[in-house]
Each structure stands twice: as C-alpha cells, then as structure tokens.
Amino acid sequence: MNKIKAVLREQGRTQAWLSDKIEKSYVVTTNYVNNKTQPSLHILYRIADVLDIDVRDLLVPSKP
C-alpha cells in the first residue's frame, strides 16, 4: 500500500501532472495512485523525488 493519492491531494497536484513527471501513462499512474498496482522501488524513488518528499512518506508502515 502507498500514500501517493494523499500526498498529491496535500500538494494540490493531479495524477496527470505526476504521470507527465514520471513519464508513465496516465493509466499506469492511476493504478499506482489507487493502489491497484504498486510501483517498483525505482519508480517509487522517482515519485518521491518529483514530489520533493522522503520516499518513506509514500509508504504505509507494515507495523504500527
């Protein structure tokens, strides 16, 4: 699970904007945002870089 949708909302950015920045199709990006598929670590780091946040902020902790 990831928190890409929440971060995009907090920053006032759209899925279309993110898809352009990470050079993935809108459909692929939408699947990442809606947790239908998970991005690879490489892509997750790219998303974090584009959003200017720590990659850990995109992940849901596995333990409380």
LINCORRA-V780595 format. One record per residue. N is the residue number from 1. RES is the residue in one letter. SS is DSSP state (helix for helix, strand for strand, loop for the rest). Layout:
# LINCORRA-V780595
n=N res=RES ss=SS
n=N res=RES ss=SS
This chain:
# LINCORRA-V780595
n=1 res=M ss=loop
n=2 res=N ss=strand
n=3 res=K ss=loop
n=4 res=I ss=helix
n=5 res=K ss=helix
n=6 res=A ss=helix
n=7 res=V ss=helix
n=8 res=L ss=helix
n=9 res=R ss=helix
n=10 res=E ss=helix
n=11 res=Q ss=helix
n=12 res=G ss=loop
n=13 res=R ss=loop
n=14 res=T ss=loop
n=15 res=Q ss=helix
n=16 res=A ss=helix
n=17 res=W ss=helix
n=18 res=L ss=helix
n=19 res=S ss=helix
n=20 res=D ss=helix
n=21 res=K ss=helix
n=22 res=I ss=helix
n=23 res=E ss=loop
n=24 res=K ss=loop
n=25 res=S ss=loop
n=26 res=Y ss=helix
n=27 res=V ss=helix
n=28 res=V ss=helix
n=29 res=T ss=helix
n=30 res=T ss=helix
n=31 res=N ss=helix
n=32 res=Y ss=helix
n=33 res=V ss=helix
n=34 res=N ss=loop
n=35 res=N ss=loop
n=36 res=K ss=loop
n=37 res=T ss=loop
n=38 res=Q ss=loop
n=39 res=P ss=loop
n=40 res=S ss=loop
n=41 res=L ss=helix
n=42 res=H ss=helix
n=43 res=I ss=helix
n=44 res=L ss=helix
n=45 res=Y ss=helix
n=46 res=R ss=helix
n=47 res=I ss=helix
n=48 res=A ss=helix
n=49 res=D ss=helix
n=50 res=V ss=helix
n=51 res=L ss=helix
n=52 res=D ss=loop
n=53 res=I ss=loop
n=54 res=D ss=loop
n=55 res=V ss=helix
n=56 res=R ss=helix
n=57 res=D ss=helix
n=58 res=L ss=helix
n=59 res=L ss=strand
n=60 res=V ss=loop
n=61 res=P ss=loop
n=62 res=S ss=loop
n=63 res=K ss=loop
n=64 res=P ss=loop
